[in-house]
Each structure stands twice: as C-alpha cells, then as structure tokens.
Amino acid sequence: VLMNSHASNDVLTLLWSCMLLLGEDIDSSAAEFRFTWRLLNLAGCAPSLQHCVLCGARLIKGKSYWNNDGGICCDNCSLGVAQEAVPLCDLQYAALLSHENFIKWSLKTEHKNLYKEYTGKLLNYFDML
C-alpha cells in the first residue's frame, strides 16, 4: 500500500480519521472494518460493496451473497458459488458513510460479531498486495 518515495496523503488521512473514531464512543469493530476496507480500497483490491464480483450487476439488499472466491455476488450469480447472505447495508454504511455520518450511525448499531467476521474476510485481500 505504501511505496517508498510516493506521496501517501490518502493513507495518512485514513489513519487520522480512524484514530479520531477510536476516540469516540463507537463500536471499535465497525471502525476496524471501515479502516480495513478503506485501506484495501486505496490499494485497489477491496471487494465491491455495490456491484456483483461476477457479473457487475448492482447489489440488492437481502439478495447479495459472500463468494469465497473473492467478493460479494448478486442473487443470479450466487447459485453454487455463494456461501452466506451478506448484511449489505451494514457493510456499506460502515465503509462508505462520511466520517460524521459514520459516528452518528455507529452509535445506533450493534453488530460487533458481524464486523469482526467480515474484517477477517477482508484480511485475505492483503495477500493480493
């Protein structure tokens, strides 16, 4: 993710944002998922939270599934490849909300095990770096 002699302002901004979040009274597992997904996104290898990894169709709440081959797939592509339904909105909110909206949202949500599980799945993507 970081290369010698390359500017890394985006990574520093991400680190600073995450440090500020840890100072808030929020679920640290949601903040960890957010940091991990955003770091992978900066590196260009985060799984899409908006489009099917197999066909590119827009993902739909309640009809999206984790594909162990690398990402989230739609209902049509899930047959034979998907492992589990994905709580798509929760993952999208954790990863994509602005800093301020994330704080407001995370104070209302309680899914610690959910974020720990999906952070674990994201860690496999670091092997692509």
C-alpha positions in Angstrom: 0.0 0.0 0.0 2.8 2.4 0.9 5.7 2.7 -1.5 9.0 4.5 -0.9 9.2 8.0 -2.3 5.5 8.1 -3.2 3.0 10.5 -1.6 0.7 8.8 0.8 -1.7 11.6 1.8 -4.8 9.4 1.4 -3.4 6.7 3.7 -2.4 9.4 6.3 -5.9 10.9 6.1 -7.4 7.4 6.6 -5.2 6.7 9.6 -6.0 10.1 11.1 -9.8 9.5 10.6 -9.6 6.1 12.2 -7.7 7.5 15.2 -10.4 10.1 15.7 -13.0 7.4 15.5 -11.3 5.4 18.2 -11.6 8.5 20.5 -15.4 8.4 20.0 -17.8 6.2 22.0 -18.4 3.8 19.0 -18.1 0.2 18.2 -14.4 -0.4 17.6 -15.1 -3.5 15.4 -17.1 -1.3 13.0 -14.2 1.2 12.9 -11.8 -1.6 12.2 -13.9 -2.9 9.3 -14.1 0.6 8.0 -10.4 1.2 8.2 -9.5 -2.2 6.6 -12.0 -1.9 3.7 -10.9 1.7 3.0 -7.2 0.8 3.1 -7.8 -2.1 0.7 -9.8 0.3 -1.5 -6.9 2.8 -1.6 -4.7 -0.2 -2.7 -7.2 -1.1 -5.4 -8.2 -4.5 -4.1 -11.2 -4.0 -1.8 -14.3 -6.1 -2.7 -17.0 -4.0 -4.2 -19.9 -3.2 -1.9 -22.1 -2.0 -4.7 -21.6 -4.4 -7.7 -21.5 -8.2 -8.2 -18.0 -9.5 -8.4 -19.0 -11.9 -11.1 -21.4 -10.0 -13.5 -21.1 -6.4 -12.3 -24.9 -6.0 -11.6 -25.9 -3.7 -8.8 -26.1 -5.5 -5.5 -29.5 -5.5 -3.7 -30.2 -5.6 0.0 -31.3 -9.1 1.0 -30.2 -10.7 -2.2 -26.4 -10.5 -2.0 -24.1 -13.3 -1.0 -20.4 -13.8 0.0 -18.4 -15.6 -2.6 -15.4 -17.2 -1.1 -13.6 -16.8 -4.4 -13.4 -13.1 -3.7 -16.3 -10.7 -3.0 -20.0 -10.3 -3.0 -22.2 -11.7 -5.7 -25.8 -11.0 -6.7 -28.8 -13.3 -6.4 -28.4 -14.5 -10.0 -24.7 -15.4 -9.7 -25.0 -16.9 -6.3 -26.1 -20.4 -7.3 -23.3 -22.9 -6.5 -20.7 -20.3 -5.5 -22.1 -18.3 -2.6 -21.6 -19.2 1.0 -23.8 -16.9 3.0 -26.2 -13.9 2.7 -24.4 -10.6 3.3 -25.8 -7.8 5.5 -25.1 -5.5 2.6 -26.5 -2.2 4.1 -24.5 -2.6 7.3 -21.3 -3.2 5.4 -22.0 -0.3 3.1 -22.7 2.1 5.9 -19.6 1.1 7.8 -17.3 1.5 4.8 -18.9 4.3 2.8 -20.5 6.8 5.1 -18.8 10.1 5.7 -16.8 10.4 9.0 -19.6 12.4 10.7 -22.4 10.2 9.5 -20.5 7.1 10.4 -20.2 8.3 14.0 -24.0 9.0 14.2 -24.8 5.7 12.6 -22.4 3.6 14.6 -23.9 4.9 17.9 -27.2 3.4 16.9 -25.9 0.0 15.7 -24.7 -3.1 17.5 -23.2 -5.8 15.3 -19.8 -6.4 16.8 -19.6 -10.1 15.7 -20.7 -9.1 12.2 -17.8 -6.6 11.7 -15.3 -9.0 13.3 -16.3 -11.7 10.9 -16.1 -9.5 7.8 -12.9 -7.8 8.8 -11.5 -11.4 9.0 -12.7 -12.0 5.4 -11.1 -8.7 4.3 -7.7 -9.6 5.7 -7.4 -12.3 3.0 -7.3 -9.5 0.4 -4.0 -8.2 1.7 -2.5 -11.3 0.1 -3.2 -9.6 -3.3 -0.8 -6.7 -2.4 
